[in-house]
Amino acid sequence: MKKFVLFILFITTLTGCSIDNDNQDSYSFEVLPVDSYTLPEKFILGNTYEIKLKYRRPSECHLFQGIYYDKNLNVRTIGIQTAVNTNQVCTQQIPALSEISFNFYVTHNGSYIFKFYKGKDASGKNLFEEVEVLVVN
């Protein structure tokens, strides 16, 4: 969780700087919530699994940049990284779901806890949905 907060702070620091050149695009970075996900009920040690994520882009200016992925022991924190073009007028409409996936290789016994980023609450606190997946031999 500390790494996630530090990541957001780092991105905010980077986007606070500007070059006064009106001819170039300017971007800020934002982590979007995971709308839904597909996980198996259990993992088998040594196997690789495709994990599918669905998310919504708040506007046409949000460009997919990758998956925010942090690991700490058996906990995996996941969100959607985007770049937002700040020099563009964006239409904000009800966006369609976008889907991406990544491969997860099971290396440890016990279980894995996945924390999917779900946005912020009214006080600005990060919200996560946690899912535990057991590893069998």
N, C-alpha and C positions, 0 to 999 in steps of 0.2 A: 504494500500500500504506500509506503514511503517513497519507493521508486516511482510509482505512478504520479504522486504529487510532485516529486522532483522533475519528472518528465514534463508535466504540464507547466511548471514554473520555468523550466528551460525553454520550452516552446514560446511561452509568453515573453520571456526576455528577448529571444531572437526576433520576434515579430514587433517588438517595441522600437527597433531600429529602422530607420528609413533612409533611403537614398532619394534625394530630391530630383528625381528624373521622371517626369510625367509620361514619357514615351515607353516605359517598361511596366510590365505587369508586377503587381505587388501581391504577395501571398501571406496569409496567416495559416496556422495549423490548428486543427481541432480533432479531438478524439470523439467519435460518434458511438452511441449505444449499439449493442448487438440486439436486434429485434427478436431473433430466434436462432436456434442452433440445433445441430443433429449430432448426437453422441451415442455410441453403443452402450448397452446396459452393463457390459463388463469388458475388460481388456484381457488379452492373453500376453504374458510376458514375452518380449522379443518380437511381437508383431507390430505392423504399422497400420494406422487407421486414418481414414479421411474424415476430418471434422469440417462440417459445412456451417457457415455463418450467413445469416440474412440481416440486412440493415437498410435504413432509409436515408437517402441524401436529403437534407433539409432544403437544398436549392440546387439549381443547375451549376452553381459556382463551386460546389463541394466536389473535389476530384479525389478519387481513391488513391491513397499513397502506400497502403500496406496494412498489415495487421499489427496492432500493438500487442506484444506478447512478452510477459515478464514471468520468469520462473523463480520460485523460492522454495527449495526442498521439494515437497510434493504438490505445491500450490501453483497453479497457472492462472495469471490474470490476463484477460483478453478484451480488446476493444478494436475499433476500426479507425485507422489513421487517415485523415483527409487534409488536403491543402485547399484553402479558400481564396479565390481570386478577389482581392479587395478593390480592384480598379474596375470591376465589371458590375453592371446593374443586373441583379439576379432576380429571377422570378421564383417566388416561394409558393409552390403548389403542393398538393398532397402527392408525395413521391411514391413511385413504385418500389417494391422491394428489389434490392440487388443481392446477389448471392456470390460468395467467394468460399474457398476452402483451403485447408492446409493439411499436410500429413503429420501425424503425431506418432512417434516411435516410442513404445513402452519399454523403459529400461529398468524400472524398479518394481519390487513386490509391494504389497499392501494396497494402497489406493492413491488416486490422484484427485485433487479438488480443483475444479475449474471455476473461476470467478469471472463471470461475464459482466462487462460494464453495461449498466442500464440507464445511465444519465445521472442527474443531480436532483436532490429533493428541494423543497422550498427554501431551505436555509443554505443551499449550495454544497451540501455534503454529497460525495460520490456514493452512488448506489450500485450494488453488485448482486447478481443472482448466482448462488453457489450450487454446484452439482458435484457429488462424489461418485467416482467410478472405481469399482473394485478391480484389482488385478488378480487373475487366477493363473495357475501354471498349466 
